[in-house]
Amino acid sequence: MLIATDAASHFELAMAAISQGKHVFVEKPLALSTTDSVALAEAAAIAGLTLMVGHTFLYSEHVIDVERALREGQVGELRYVSLQRLAYGRFREDANVIWNLGPHDVSILIHWAGGPPTAVRCVEYMFTRPTISDLAFLTLDFGDFLGHVHLSCIDPEKVRRATVAGTAGGIVYDDVGGSVRLYVNGSGVLPRTLSAANPRPPLDLELSHFAECVRTGARPRTDGIHGAIVVAVLEAATASAALGGDWIDLTMTLGQVSSATRPGPRPDRPASGPSLVPSQRTAFA
């Protein structure tokens, strides 16, 4: 079953489908709370069903190219990753810019990092409507590097861009221009294109992957656990914005997500390093 309704209905519809023994594909976000997201992941796991979340950009060959380059150490150790998702319009009454656009870049960051952040802070602004934000800035602490996300639906130009800075080089991913470029520090080498000239549409790859997981029982790239982690980060970002941008610690919440649904972190997750952000944080549970 494919669920592509407003986010507020995702939990009820997905749980009903799982209870009827259906494999489920849910558009992002998986639900509007970490508790509901974990409940869906657990229900699917107990029933032996496939639960997959529609984080479409994780099926972009460009995004996968960047992930592969990071795994191979082509830029050295990460220093920071900055993502921009900007445009004008797409104003929604049922979701602010954090919940409408944020799932894309948060999910990308988590995959590129090989695991979730330990803390998040966020500031948001309301320009076109009094209670629904249309501009937001998120900072995610991954221990040994920082991730920054700029979200806007009031910018005059459409931008979907990621900049990766490492100790040995960098990567610029331009989704609008359709390119991924690798830069090597101090070598005088011209930027190198990593991605294919004519990649397959991410939605095609995503739906093919869902069908394959249903057929084989394989774990989806964007399974219910990944969806729950993204929701936990968005919930914490919302809490941070309400506090004026305070750091919200995610350690306890994400520990509960992981232990309640599947074994520990992925084996390719980078080892944690010293935190780059202040230690004063508000716990989020």
N, C-alpha and C positions, 0 to 999 in steps of 0.2 A: 504494500500500500504506500502511495506517495501522498504526503501531507504538505500542502503549500498554501496554508490559510494564514490569518493574522496570528501573531506570536502568542497572544493570550489564549488561543484555543489549542495550541500544540500539545500540551500535556494531556488534556482530556481525550483528544482524538487519538494520540499515539498510544496511550494506556489502554483505551478501548480496543484498538487494533491488536495490540500485543495479547490482551486477554482472550482474543478470538483466534490466536495462533498465527497471526500475520507477521511476515517480515515487514519492517517499516523504514521508509526514507522520510526524514523530516527536514523541511527547510530550516535554515538558521534563523534565530537561535533555537536550540533544542527546546528550551522552556524559558520561563521568566524568573526562575529561581534555581539555585544550586540544589536545594532539597528535591524539587520536582525532577530535575535533570538526573540526579543520582537514582531516584526511584524508577525512572524509565530504563536506565542502563541496567539496574539490578533485575527488573522484571524481564527484560529481554534475555539477559544472561541465564536466569533461572529457567526460562522457557526454551532456551536453546535457539533463539531467533536472532536474525540480523537486525540491528538497529544502526542506522547510518544517518549522519547529519549533513545537510547541504552546504558545506563550506567549499563552494565551487572553486575558489582560487587555489586551493591546495591540489587541484587537478590540472592547473595550468603548467604546461611544460616549462615555461619560463621560471615559475616558482620552484619547480623540481630541479631545474638546472642550478639555481642558486643554492638550494639545499645540498645538492651533490658537491658543489664547489666548496662549501663550508665543511662538509664531512671529510673531503680530501685535503683540507688544510691549505687551500690555495691562497687564502688571505692571511694566514697565520692565526693568532689568537684574536678573538673578537674584542673590539673596543666599544662600539655602539652600532645600533641599527636604527635608522630613521625611516618611517613610512608616512606617505601623504596620500590621502584619498579625498580629493576636493572636486567640487562641481557646483553648479547653480541649479537649484530646484530639488526635486524628489522630496518635497516637504510631506511628512506623514503625520497624521493626527494620533496614530496609535504607537509611535516610537520616536524617541529623540535621536539625535545623530550618533550617540554612543551605542545604542542598541540596533540602529538601522545599518550604519556603516562599520561600526567597531568590530563586529564578529569577523569580518574579512581579515583585517590586519592583525588582530589578536591571534587568530588561528594560524596565520602565516608565521608570526613571530615564535609561537610555541613550537612549531615544526622546525623552523630554522635553528632554534636554540636546543632542540632535542628534549625539551621538558618545560614545565610551567615556570612562571616567575614566582618569586617569594613575596613580592610586595608590589603595590600599584598606587599611583596617585593620579588625580585627574582634576582639571578645572574645565568648566563649561560656561557657555555664554548664550543668552537668548536675545536675538536681534529682531526676528520676524514675528515671534509669538511670545507671550509673556511667561509661559510655563514649560515650553518644549525647546530644548537647546538645539541650535543649528551650527554650533562651533564648539569643538572640544580638543583638548590636548592631554594625552595620557603618557605617563612615564612608567615603564615596567622594569623592575629590578630582577635580573637573572643571576645575581651573585657575582659573576665575573664580567658582565657587561650590562649596559643599559639599552632598553628599547624605547623609542619615542614614536608616538602615533599622533598625527595631525588629521583631524576629521572636520570636514566643512561641507555644507550645502548652500553656502552663500558666496562662493568664489566665482569669478567670471570665467575662469578657464578650467576645463576638465583635466585633472592631474591624478595619475595613479603611479606613484613612483616610490622606490625604495633605494636607500643608500646604505651600504654595508661598509664599515671601516674596520680594518684589522691591522695587526702589527706588520704584515708583509704585503698588504695591498688592499684593494677595495673592489666593490661591485656596485654597479648602478643598474637597477631593473626599472625599465620604463614600460609599463603595461600598455599605455596608450600608443606609444611608438612601436611596441612589439619587439623590444630588444633587451638583452642582458649583456653588459659589458664588464670585462675583468680588467682592472688596472693593477700593475705591479709597481711597488714603491721603488723609486730611485734607480730603475733599470733602463730607463729611456725607451722601453718597449711600448709600442702603441697599444691602446685598448684592444682587447680581443673579444670577439663575439662568442658567447657560449651557447646561445640557443639556436634551435632550428629555424630556418627561414619561414616555413609554413607549418606551424604546429597545429595539432588537432584542437578543435574547440574544447575548452575545459568541461563544459556541460556534457559533451559526448563521452569523454573519458570518465567523468563522474558516474553517469548512469550505467555505463558498461561495467565499471568497477562494482557498483551495487549489485547488478545482475550476477556477476561472477562470484561475489561473496555469498549471495543467496544460494547459488548452485553448489559451491564448494564448502561453505561453512567457514571460509577464511575471515579473519578480522579486518573490517574496513579501515582504510587510512584515516577516515573521520568517523570513528565509532562513537558510541554513546559516552564513553569516558572523555574523549577529546571534546565532545560537545559540552559535557558538564564542566570541564575545566575552563572552557571559554566563557560559559555563563558565570562561573565563580569570579573570573576576572572582571567581567562587566558589572556584576553586582558590587564588587569591591570598588570599582571605578565610580559607580553611582554614589556609593557611600562616601567616598573621598570628596567628590564634587559637592555633596551636601555639607561637608565640613570645611569647605573652602580650599581643598587641595591637600589635606593631610595624607601622609603615607598610611596605607591600610595593609597590615600584614596578612598574608594568605597561607602561611605555613600550616596552621591548624586545619583550616577549611580544606585545602588540597590534600592533606594527609587523610582526612575522612573520605574524600572522593576516591582516592586511590585504594585505600584499604577496604572500602565497602564494595568495590566493584571488580577489581582485578589485581594481579600481582604488581610489584613495585615498578619503578621507572624503567623506561626503555634502556637497553644495554648500551646504546650509542649516545646517551645523554652525556654532555661534557661534565667533568668534575667541577664541583662548585669552587669558586675562588672567593677572595675577600669582597665584601659588599662595597659598592661604590656610593651608597646613599646613607644619609643619617640613620642612626639606630633607633630614634624615637618614632615609633609607629603605633597605630591603633590596631588592635587585634580584630580580625573579622571572622566570625564563626556563625 
